[in-house]
Amino acid sequence: MAIHLSHLQKLQLQSKDGILFTQGRDTNDRECFVYIRVTRAGLNKVSDYQRAGQRMNLLDLGEVLMAGFGQEPSVMVKQHMEQKYNFAHP
């Protein structure tokens, strides 16, 4: 299974825990968001994908913790990420 982002709109890395929050559009042009526990190698791949202008296969970056459709995660999703992973939203 692959999870692709065709257009990246926002990228936030919380380096303390290695959690990456992305917002963008999937290959079906739906707005989506994804939280990933990114590996060091995965961080390098983000730059590679951006330079090449390619769709990102998010599973190449690390472990997907939570994902959903829509422009922003719900309050419930944000609270879950804050409580379980100590992820601080801006």
Beta strands, then each sheet from edge to edge (+ up, - down):
strand 1: 4-5
strand 2: 7-14
strand 3: 19-25
strand 4: 31-38
strand 5: 56-57
strand 6: 62-69
sheet 1: 1+ 5-
sheet 2: 2+ 3- 4+ 6-
end
